[in-house]
Amino acid sequence: MRSARLTVQANGITQAVRVAGPPDDVPVLLVHGNVSSSAFWEPLLARLPETLRVVAPDLRGYGETDTAPVDATRGLDDFADDVAALLDAPGLFAPGARPVVAGHSLGGGVAMRLLVGQPDRVAGLLLEAPVSPYGFGGTRDLDGTPTTSDFAGTGAGGANPDFVARLAAGDRSADGPTSPRAVLRAAYVADPASLGDDEDLLLESMLTTATGDDNYPGTAVASPHWPGTAAGPRGVLNALAPAHFRLADELVAVPVKPPVTWVRGDADVIVSDTSLFDLAYLGRLGVVPGWPGDGECPPQPMVGQTRAVLDRYAAAGGTYREVLLPGCGHSPHLERPAEFVAELLALAGENATG
């Protein structure tokens, strides 16, 4: 498929959107992850058949969409409301379309929130390395129990300031582990060779990230608990924090339960039960000093939490399947595109037939 770029006014902001395929064909909505943009889907679009209508927006503060503020106290609802407004925006989908929604990482959380808010408009969910339904960090067990009352160790205070500064400066070098290119190679994929000729495209996508208190990473507040910081009220990383984003019960209770496919790699270092972006796990490794131990602050069982919630979803009348890709990291659609396309088309096929 070949994509075109459109801009639309929806939910009070100007949103940039990639579209491909005839508007009346089987609808697919692609929601990108954190520190990226819709350009992250371009390598996938080249592998998709012309029988789909694909819409891939830039979320607020990414790509060419307005740098609108993110109210973290709403969790990921600002993003989900923007995306929901696109369902009925003229020229994107056929009237009343029910797309298959594929969400990567943060985008998986947006996709789950879209289903909770618009259950009649989602034909299927493809969750690619999604954030846990209990948010990112700060929980100790499969039920999402907080490690502290204020979910210490979550939100913007955990962002690496040098990485944020390099994003803001548009650093394209590979100098040092905190350069965006180095992070792309080391964290977004398990094998940097899988980036191939798309590496510069993906890096440029990362560098569109709006930085600051209202966007990435957001504001932090002090905590009396280790490691001394907790989620503030503004910005992206706070919107992912469990103080603000917790939708497990809502997801299980949604009245319309489309099929869910959960695709993940077993070498993911971002969304993992041993995530290198979870301050509790970094504390266990000795990277963040003063860690109080597993009894007080264990690493978040991110994968286990997602599985437990999807098991509840299935027990309540839904269906899901977990697809584990050996040797794959955080971006299966880049690293294992053939398998990812097969799963997406399987969901789209269900949509097309019923």
SEMARVEX-127509 format. One record per residue (C-alpha): residue number from 1; x negated, y, z negated. Coordinates in nm, 2 decimals. Layout:
REM residues N
dodren->NUM; c1->X; c2->Y; c3->Z
...
END
This chain:
REM residues 354
dodren->1; c1->0.00; c2->0.00; c3->0.00
dodren->2; c1->-0.10; c2->0.36; c3->0.06
dodren->3; c1->0.01; c2->0.62; c3->-0.20
dodren->4; c1->0.12; c2->0.98; c3->-0.16
dodren->5; c1->0.11; c2->1.25; c3->-0.42
dodren->6; c1->0.42; c2->1.44; c3->-0.53
dodren->7; c1->0.50; c2->1.69; c3->-0.80
dodren->8; c1->0.83; c2->1.70; c3->-0.97
dodren->9; c1->1.00; c2->1.90; c3->-1.24
dodren->10; c1->1.12; c2->1.66; c3->-1.51
dodren->11; c1->1.17; c2->1.69; c3->-1.88
dodren->12; c1->1.07; c2->2.06; c3->-1.87
dodren->13; c1->0.72; c2->2.01; c3->-1.72
dodren->14; c1->0.56; c2->1.96; c3->-1.39
dodren->15; c1->0.46; c2->1.60; c3->-1.34
dodren->16; c1->0.22; c2->1.47; c3->-1.08
dodren->17; c1->0.33; c2->1.13; c3->-0.94
dodren->18; c1->0.18; c2->0.88; c3->-0.70
dodren->19; c1->0.44; c2->0.70; c3->-0.49
dodren->20; c1->0.41; c2->0.42; c3->-0.24
dodren->21; c1->0.66; c2->0.21; c3->-0.04
dodren->22; c1->1.01; c2->0.29; c3->0.08
dodren->23; c1->1.24; c2->0.45; c3->-0.19
dodren->24; c1->1.51; c2->0.18; c3->-0.15
dodren->25; c1->1.27; c2->-0.12; c3->-0.21
dodren->26; c1->1.22; c2->-0.31; c3->-0.53
dodren->27; c1->1.13; c2->-0.04; c3->-0.79
dodren->28; c1->0.81; c2->-0.06; c3->-1.00
dodren->29; c1->0.70; c2->0.20; c3->-1.25
dodren->30; c1->0.33; c2->0.20; c3->-1.35
dodren->31; c1->0.23; c2->0.38; c3->-1.67
dodren->32; c1->-0.14; c2->0.44; c3->-1.73
dodren->33; c1->-0.33; c2->0.42; c3->-2.05
dodren->34; c1->-0.53; c2->0.66; c3->-2.26
dodren->35; c1->-0.82; c2->0.87; c3->-2.12
dodren->36; c1->-0.72; c2->0.79; c3->-1.76
dodren->37; c1->-0.45; c2->0.88; c3->-1.51
dodren->38; c1->-0.24; c2->0.73; c3->-1.24
dodren->39; c1->-0.56; c2->0.70; c3->-1.03
dodren->40; c1->-0.64; c2->0.40; c3->-1.24
dodren->41; c1->-0.37; c2->0.22; c3->-1.05
dodren->42; c1->-0.51; c2->0.30; c3->-0.70
dodren->43; c1->-0.72; c2->-0.02; c3->-0.68
dodren->44; c1->-0.41; c2->-0.22; c3->-0.76
dodren->45; c1->-0.19; c2->-0.04; c3->-0.50
dodren->46; c1->-0.42; c2->-0.16; c3->-0.23
dodren->47; c1->-0.32; c2->-0.51; c3->-0.32
dodren->48; c1->0.05; c2->-0.47; c3->-0.34
dodren->49; c1->0.30; c2->-0.56; c3->-0.06
dodren->50; c1->0.51; c2->-0.30; c3->0.12
dodren->51; c1->0.82; c2->-0.46; c3->-0.03
dodren->52; c1->0.79; c2->-0.25; c3->-0.34
dodren->53; c1->0.87; c2->0.11; c3->-0.43
dodren->54; c1->0.59; c2->0.21; c3->-0.67
dodren->55; c1->0.60; c2->0.52; c3->-0.88
dodren->56; c1->0.30; c2->0.60; c3->-1.10
dodren->57; c1->0.30; c2->0.93; c3->-1.29
dodren->58; c1->0.02; c2->1.12; c3->-1.46
dodren->59; c1->0.12; c2->1.14; c3->-1.83
dodren->60; c1->0.12; c2->1.49; c3->-1.99
dodren->61; c1->-0.24; c2->1.61; c3->-2.04
dodren->62; c1->-0.38; c2->1.37; c3->-1.78
dodren->63; c1->-0.44; c2->1.39; c3->-1.41
dodren->64; c1->-0.26; c2->1.67; c3->-1.25
dodren->65; c1->0.05; c2->1.68; c3->-1.48
dodren->66; c1->0.09; c2->1.98; c3->-1.70
dodren->67; c1->-0.12; c2->2.00; c3->-2.02
dodren->68; c1->0.18; c2->2.00; c3->-2.24
dodren->69; c1->0.13; c2->1.94; c3->-2.61
dodren->70; c1->0.19; c2->1.61; c3->-2.77
dodren->71; c1->0.40; c2->1.61; c3->-3.09
dodren->72; c1->0.24; c2->1.31; c3->-3.27
dodren->73; c1->0.52; c2->1.30; c3->-3.53
dodren->74; c1->0.74; c2->1.16; c3->-3.25
dodren->75; c1->0.50; c2->0.88; c3->-3.18
dodren->76; c1->0.48; c2->0.82; c3->-2.81
dodren->77; c1->0.83; c2->0.97; c3->-2.75
dodren->78; c1->0.70; c2->1.28; c3->-2.57
dodren->79; c1->0.54; c2->1.05; c3->-2.31
dodren->80; c1->0.84; c2->0.82; c3->-2.29
dodren->81; c1->1.08; c2->1.11; c3->-2.25
dodren->82; c1->0.87; c2->1.24; c3->-1.96
dodren->83; c1->0.87; c2->0.90; c3->-1.79
dodren->84; c1->1.24; c2->0.85; c3->-1.85
dodren->85; c1->1.32; c2->1.18; c3->-1.68
dodren->86; c1->1.15; c2->1.04; c3->-1.37
dodren->87; c1->1.40; c2->0.76; c3->-1.33
dodren->88; c1->1.66; c2->1.00; c3->-1.20
dodren->89; c1->1.43; c2->1.26; c3->-1.05
dodren->90; c1->1.53; c2->1.32; c3->-0.68
dodren->91; c1->1.32; c2->1.13; c3->-0.43
dodren->92; c1->1.14; c2->0.89; c3->-0.65
dodren->93; c1->1.37; c2->0.59; c3->-0.69
dodren->94; c1->1.71; c2->0.49; c3->-0.55
dodren->95; c1->2.00; c2->0.61; c3->-0.76
dodren->96; c1->2.05; c2->0.39; c3->-1.07
dodren->97; c1->1.72; c2->0.20; c3->-1.01
dodren->98; c1->1.61; c2->-0.04; c3->-1.28
dodren->99; c1->1.23; c2->-0.07; c3->-1.23
dodren->100; c1->0.99; c2->-0.33; c3->-1.36
dodren->101; c1->0.77; c2->-0.12; c3->-1.59
dodren->102; c1->0.40; c2->-0.20; c3->-1.62
dodren->103; c1->0.22; c2->-0.02; c3->-1.90
dodren->104; c1->-0.16; c2->-0.04; c3->-1.97
dodren->105; c1->-0.28; c2->0.01; c3->-2.33
dodren->106; c1->-0.12; c2->0.33; c3->-2.45
dodren->107; c1->0.11; c2->0.30; c3->-2.15
dodren->108; c1->0.23; c2->-0.04; c3->-2.29
dodren->109; c1->0.35; c2->0.15; c3->-2.60
dodren->110; c1->0.52; c2->0.40; c3->-2.37
dodren->111; c1->0.68; c2->0.12; c3->-2.18
dodren->112; c1->0.81; c2->-0.04; c3->-2.50
dodren->113; c1->0.95; c2->0.30; c3->-2.62
dodren->114; c1->1.11; c2->0.34; c3->-2.28
dodren->115; c1->1.29; c2->0.01; c3->-2.32
dodren->116; c1->1.41; c2->0.10; c3->-2.67
dodren->117; c1->1.54; c2->0.43; c3->-2.55
dodren->118; c1->1.67; c2->0.33; c3->-2.20
dodren->119; c1->1.75; c2->-0.05; c3->-2.23
dodren->120; c1->1.99; c2->-0.04; c3->-1.93
dodren->121; c1->1.72; c2->0.11; c3->-1.70
dodren->122; c1->1.44; c2->-0.15; c3->-1.74
dodren->123; c1->1.44; c2->-0.47; c3->-1.54
dodren->124; c1->1.13; c2->-0.62; c3->-1.69
dodren->125; c1->0.82; c2->-0.52; c3->-1.89
dodren->126; c1->0.46; c2->-0.61; c3->-1.80
dodren->127; c1->0.25; c2->-0.52; c3->-2.10
dodren->128; c1->-0.12; c2->-0.50; c3->-2.01
dodren->129; c1->-0.35; c2->-0.50; c3->-2.31
dodren->130; c1->-0.08; c2->-0.30; c3->-2.50
dodren->131; c1->-0.11; c2->-0.11; c3->-2.82
dodren->132; c1->0.05; c2->-0.31; c3->-3.10
dodren->133; c1->0.41; c2->-0.24; c3->-3.18
dodren->134; c1->0.28; c2->-0.13; c3->-3.52
dodren->135; c1->0.05; c2->0.13; c3->-3.37
dodren->136; c1->-0.33; c2->0.15; c3->-3.37
dodren->137; c1->-0.52; c2->0.07; c3->-3.69
dodren->138; c1->-0.43; c2->0.11; c3->-4.06
dodren->139; c1->-0.22; c2->-0.21; c3->-4.10
dodren->140; c1->-0.33; c2->-0.54; c3->-4.26
dodren->141; c1->-0.10; c2->-0.83; c3->-4.15
dodren->142; c1->0.14; c2->-0.96; c3->-3.89
dodren->143; c1->0.42; c2->-0.76; c3->-4.04
dodren->144; c1->0.24; c2->-0.43; c3->-4.00
dodren->145; c1->0.20; c2->-0.36; c3->-4.38
dodren->146; c1->0.00; c2->-0.04; c3->-4.43
dodren->147; c1->-0.35; c2->-0.07; c3->-4.58
dodren->148; c1->-0.29; c2->0.26; c3->-4.76
dodren->149; c1->0.01; c2->0.48; c3->-4.81
dodren->150; c1->-0.11; c2->0.73; c3->-4.56
dodren->151; c1->-0.25; c2->0.48; c3->-4.30
dodren->152; c1->-0.61; c2->0.61; c3->-4.37
dodren->153; c1->-0.86; c2->0.55; c3->-4.09
dodren->154; c1->-0.61; c2->0.61; c3->-3.81
dodren->155; c1->-0.56; c2->0.89; c3->-3.56
dodren->156; c1->-0.78; c2->1.17; c3->-3.43
dodren->157; c1->-1.04; c2->1.15; c3->-3.71
dodren->158; c1->-1.17; c2->0.82; c3->-3.56
dodren->159; c1->-1.26; c2->0.97; c3->-3.23
dodren->160; c1->-1.63; c2->1.00; c3->-3.15
dodren->161; c1->-1.69; c2->1.38; c3->-3.12
dodren->162; c1->-1.97; c2->1.34; c3->-2.87
dodren->163; c1->-1.75; c2->1.14; c3->-2.64
dodren->164; c1->-1.48; c2->1.41; c3->-2.67
dodren->165; c1->-1.74; c2->1.68; c3->-2.60
dodren->166; c1->-1.87; c2->1.49; c3->-2.29
dodren->167; c1->-1.51; c2->1.45; c3->-2.16
dodren->168; c1->-1.45; c2->1.82; c3->-2.20
dodren->169; c1->-1.78; c2->1.90; c3->-2.02
dodren->170; c1->-1.70; c2->1.67; c3->-1.73
dodren->171; c1->-2.01; c2->1.46; c3->-1.80
dodren->172; c1->-2.07; c2->1.22; c3->-1.51
dodren->173; c1->-2.40; c2->1.08; c3->-1.62
dodren->174; c1->-2.46; c2->0.74; c3->-1.78
dodren->175; c1->-2.69; c2->0.89; c3->-2.04
dodren->176; c1->-2.62; c2->0.74; c3->-2.38
dodren->177; c1->-2.34; c2->0.51; c3->-2.51
dodren->178; c1->-2.09; c2->0.79; c3->-2.56
dodren->179; c1->-2.09; c2->0.92; c3->-2.20
dodren->180; c1->-1.76; c2->0.86; c3->-2.03
dodren->181; c1->-1.93; c2->0.65; c3->-1.76
dodren->182; c1->-2.10; c2->0.43; c3->-2.03
dodren->183; c1->-1.76; c2->0.39; c3->-2.21
dodren->184; c1->-1.59; c2->0.30; c3->-1.89
dodren->185; c1->-1.85; c2->0.03; c3->-1.82
dodren->186; c1->-1.87; c2->-0.10; c3->-2.18
dodren->187; c1->-1.52; c2->-0.08; c3->-2.31
dodren->188; c1->-1.27; c2->-0.06; c3->-2.03
dodren->189; c1->-1.39; c2->-0.38; c3->-1.87
dodren->190; c1->-1.59; c2->-0.69; c3->-1.98
dodren->191; c1->-1.81; c2->-0.69; c3->-1.67
dodren->192; c1->-1.90; c2->-0.35; c3->-1.53
dodren->193; c1->-1.96; c2->-0.51; c3->-1.19
dodren->194; c1->-1.58; c2->-0.55; c3->-1.17
dodren->195; c1->-1.55; c2->-0.17; c3->-1.12
dodren->196; c1->-1.73; c2->-0.20; c3->-0.79
dodren->197; c1->-1.68; c2->0.09; c3->-0.55
dodren->198; c1->-1.40; c2->0.22; c3->-0.76
dodren->199; c1->-1.62; c2->0.33; c3->-1.05
dodren->200; c1->-1.64; c2->0.70; c3->-0.95
dodren->201; c1->-1.27; c2->0.72; c3->-0.88
dodren->202; c1->-1.20; c2->0.58; c3->-1.23
dodren->203; c1->-1.46; c2->0.81; c3->-1.39
dodren->204; c1->-1.30; c2->1.11; c3->-1.23
dodren->205; c1->-0.97; c2->0.99; c3->-1.36
dodren->206; c1->-1.11; c2->0.98; c3->-1.72
dodren->207; c1->-1.24; c2->1.33; c3->-1.68
dodren->208; c1->-0.90; c2->1.48; c3->-1.62
dodren->209; c1->-0.81; c2->1.41; c3->-1.99
dodren->210; c1->-0.71; c2->1.74; c3->-2.16
dodren->211; c1->-0.90; c2->1.77; c3->-2.48
dodren->212; c1->-0.81; c2->1.96; c3->-2.80
dodren->213; c1->-0.58; c2->1.96; c3->-3.09
dodren->214; c1->-0.26; c2->1.92; c3->-2.89
dodren->215; c1->-0.39; c2->1.65; c3->-2.66
dodren->216; c1->-0.69; c2->1.42; c3->-2.69
dodren->217; c1->-0.78; c2->1.34; c3->-2.96
dodren->218; c1->-0.56; c2->1.57; c3->-3.17
dodren->219; c1->-0.58; c2->1.69; c3->-3.53
dodren->220; c1->-0.69; c2->1.50; c3->-3.83
dodren->221; c1->-0.61; c2->1.54; c3->-4.20
dodren->222; c1->-0.81; c2->1.45; c3->-4.51
dodren->223; c1->-0.73; c2->1.13; c3->-4.70
dodren->224; c1->-0.82; c2->1.02; c3->-5.05
dodren->225; c1->-0.87; c2->0.67; c3->-4.91
dodren->226; c1->-1.16; c2->0.53; c3->-4.71
dodren->227; c1->-1.28; c2->0.65; c3->-4.46
dodren->228; c1->-1.15; c2->0.99; c3->-4.57
dodren->229; c1->-0.93; c2->1.08; c3->-4.28
dodren->230; c1->-0.57; c2->1.01; c3->-4.16
dodren->231; c1->-0.35; c2->1.09; c3->-3.87
dodren->232; c1->-0.25; c2->1.46; c3->-3.82
dodren->233; c1->0.07; c2->1.59; c3->-3.66
dodren->234; c1->-0.06; c2->1.67; c3->-3.31
dodren->235; c1->-0.23; c2->1.50; c3->-3.03
dodren->236; c1->-0.26; c2->1.16; c3->-2.86
dodren->237; c1->-0.46; c2->0.95; c3->-3.11
dodren->238; c1->-0.22; c2->1.06; c3->-3.38
dodren->239; c1->0.08; c2->0.97; c3->-3.17
dodren->240; c1->-0.07; c2->0.61; c3->-3.15
dodren->241; c1->-0.12; c2->0.59; c3->-3.53
dodren->242; c1->0.12; c2->0.37; c3->-3.73
dodren->243; c1->0.23; c2->0.66; c3->-3.94
dodren->244; c1->0.42; c2->0.78; c3->-3.63
dodren->245; c1->0.44; c2->0.49; c3->-3.38
dodren->246; c1->0.61; c2->0.18; c3->-3.52
dodren->247; c1->0.88; c2->0.02; c3->-3.31
dodren->248; c1->0.87; c2->-0.35; c3->-3.38
dodren->249; c1->1.22; c2->-0.37; c3->-3.53
dodren->250; c1->1.37; c2->-0.15; c3->-3.27
dodren->251; c1->1.21; c2->-0.36; c3->-2.99
dodren->252; c1->1.35; c2->-0.68; c3->-3.14
dodren->253; c1->1.70; c2->-0.52; c3->-3.18
dodren->254; c1->1.73; c2->-0.38; c3->-2.83
dodren->255; c1->2.07; c2->-0.48; c3->-2.69
dodren->256; c1->1.94; c2->-0.56; c3->-2.34
dodren->257; c1->1.64; c2->-0.78; c3->-2.34
dodren->258; c1->1.46; c2->-0.80; c3->-2.00
dodren->259; c1->1.18; c2->-1.05; c3->-1.95
dodren->260; c1->0.84; c2->-0.95; c3->-2.08
dodren->261; c1->0.50; c2->-1.06; c3->-1.95
dodren->262; c1->0.21; c2->-0.99; c3->-2.18
dodren->263; c1->-0.13; c2->-0.99; c3->-1.99
dodren->264; c1->-0.45; c2->-0.96; c3->-2.18
dodren->265; c1->-0.82; c2->-1.06; c3->-2.16
dodren->266; c1->-1.00; c2->-1.26; c3->-2.43
dodren->267; c1->-1.30; c2->-1.02; c3->-2.41
dodren->268; c1->-1.10; c2->-0.70; c3->-2.48
dodren->269; c1->-1.29; c2->-0.48; c3->-2.72
dodren->270; c1->-1.02; c2->-0.21; c3->-2.75
dodren->271; c1->-0.70; c2->-0.40; c3->-2.83
dodren->272; c1->-0.82; c2->-0.70; c3->-3.03
dodren->273; c1->-0.81; c2->-0.85; c3->-3.37
dodren->274; c1->-1.18; c2->-0.74; c3->-3.39
dodren->275; c1->-1.15; c2->-0.41; c3->-3.21
dodren->276; c1->-1.46; c2->-0.20; c3->-3.18
dodren->277; c1->-1.23; c2->0.11; c3->-3.20
dodren->278; c1->-1.07; c2->0.00; c3->-3.53
dodren->279; c1->-1.26; c2->0.18; c3->-3.82
dodren->280; c1->-1.18; c2->-0.11; c3->-4.05
dodren->281; c1->-1.36; c2->-0.36; c3->-3.82
dodren->282; c1->-1.65; c2->-0.11; c3->-3.77
dodren->283; c1->-1.67; c2->-0.09; c3->-4.15
dodren->284; c1->-1.69; c2->-0.46; c3->-4.18
dodren->285; c1->-1.98; c2->-0.45; c3->-3.93
dodren->286; c1->-2.15; c2->-0.19; c3->-4.13
dodren->287; c1->-2.12; c2->0.08; c3->-3.86
dodren->288; c1->-1.90; c2->0.30; c3->-4.08
dodren->289; c1->-2.04; c2->0.32; c3->-4.43
dodren->290; c1->-1.85; c2->0.28; c3->-4.75
dodren->291; c1->-1.60; c2->0.01; c3->-4.63
dodren->292; c1->-1.41; c2->-0.12; c3->-4.93
dodren->293; c1->-1.39; c2->-0.47; c3->-4.80
dodren->294; c1->-1.13; c2->-0.71; c3->-4.65
dodren->295; c1->-0.92; c2->-0.70; c3->-4.97
dodren->296; c1->-0.84; c2->-0.33; c3->-4.94
dodren->297; c1->-0.90; c2->-0.26; c3->-4.57
dodren->298; c1->-0.90; c2->-0.55; c3->-4.34
dodren->299; c1->-0.92; c2->-0.50; c3->-3.96
dodren->300; c1->-0.58; c2->-0.48; c3->-3.79
dodren->301; c1->-0.47; c2->-0.81; c3->-3.63
dodren->302; c1->-0.35; c2->-0.63; c3->-3.32
dodren->303; c1->-0.31; c2->-0.93; c3->-3.10
dodren->304; c1->-0.14; c2->-1.14; c3->-3.37
dodren->305; c1->0.10; c2->-0.85; c3->-3.44
dodren->306; c1->0.21; c2->-0.83; c3->-3.08
dodren->307; c1->0.26; c2->-1.20; c3->-3.06
dodren->308; c1->0.46; c2->-1.21; c3->-3.38
dodren->309; c1->0.69; c2->-0.93; c3->-3.26
dodren->310; c1->0.74; c2->-1.09; c3->-2.92
dodren->311; c1->0.82; c2->-1.42; c3->-3.09
dodren->312; c1->1.10; c2->-1.23; c3->-3.28
dodren->313; c1->1.21; c2->-1.08; c3->-2.95
dodren->314; c1->1.24; c2->-1.42; c3->-2.80
dodren->315; c1->1.42; c2->-1.56; c3->-3.11
dodren->316; c1->1.67; c2->-1.27; c3->-3.07
dodren->317; c1->1.76; c2->-1.37; c3->-2.71
dodren->318; c1->1.48; c2->-1.23; c3->-2.50
dodren->319; c1->1.20; c2->-1.41; c3->-2.32
dodren->320; c1->0.83; c2->-1.35; c3->-2.29
dodren->321; c1->0.52; c2->-1.52; c3->-2.17
dodren->322; c1->0.16; c2->-1.45; c3->-2.27
dodren->323; c1->-0.10; c2->-1.46; c3->-2.00
dodren->324; c1->-0.46; c2->-1.49; c3->-2.14
dodren->325; c1->-0.74; c2->-1.43; c3->-1.89
dodren->326; c1->-1.08; c2->-1.58; c3->-2.00
dodren->327; c1->-1.38; c2->-1.35; c3->-1.97
dodren->328; c1->-1.15; c2->-1.04; c3->-1.90
dodren->329; c1->-1.16; c2->-0.72; c3->-2.09
dodren->330; c1->-0.92; c2->-0.43; c3->-2.14
dodren->331; c1->-0.82; c2->-0.38; c3->-1.78
dodren->332; c1->-0.69; c2->-0.70; c3->-1.62
dodren->333; c1->-0.55; c2->-0.51; c3->-1.32
dodren->334; c1->-0.90; c2->-0.40; c3->-1.24
dodren->335; c1->-1.09; c2->-0.71; c3->-1.35
dodren->336; c1->-0.85; c2->-0.99; c3->-1.24
dodren->337; c1->-0.63; c2->-0.82; c3->-0.98
dodren->338; c1->-0.51; c2->-1.14; c3->-0.81
dodren->339; c1->-0.37; c2->-1.28; c3->-1.13
dodren->340; c1->-0.23; c2->-0.94; c3->-1.23
dodren->341; c1->-0.05; c2->-0.89; c3->-0.90
dodren->342; c1->0.10; c2->-1.24; c3->-0.92
dodren->343; c1->0.25; c2->-1.16; c3->-1.26
dodren->344; c1->0.38; c2->-0.83; c3->-1.14
dodren->345; c1->0.54; c2->-0.98; c3->-0.83
dodren->346; c1->0.70; c2->-1.25; c3->-1.04
dodren->347; c1->0.87; c2->-0.99; c3->-1.26
dodren->348; c1->0.96; c2->-0.79; c3->-0.95
dodren->349; c1->1.11; c2->-1.10; c3->-0.79
dodren->350; c1->1.33; c2->-1.15; c3->-1.09
dodren->351; c1->1.44; c2->-0.79; c3->-1.06
dodren->352; c1->1.51; c2->-0.83; c3->-0.69
dodren->353; c1->1.73; c2->-1.14; c3->-0.74
dodren->354; c1->1.92; c2->-1.03; c3->-1.04
END
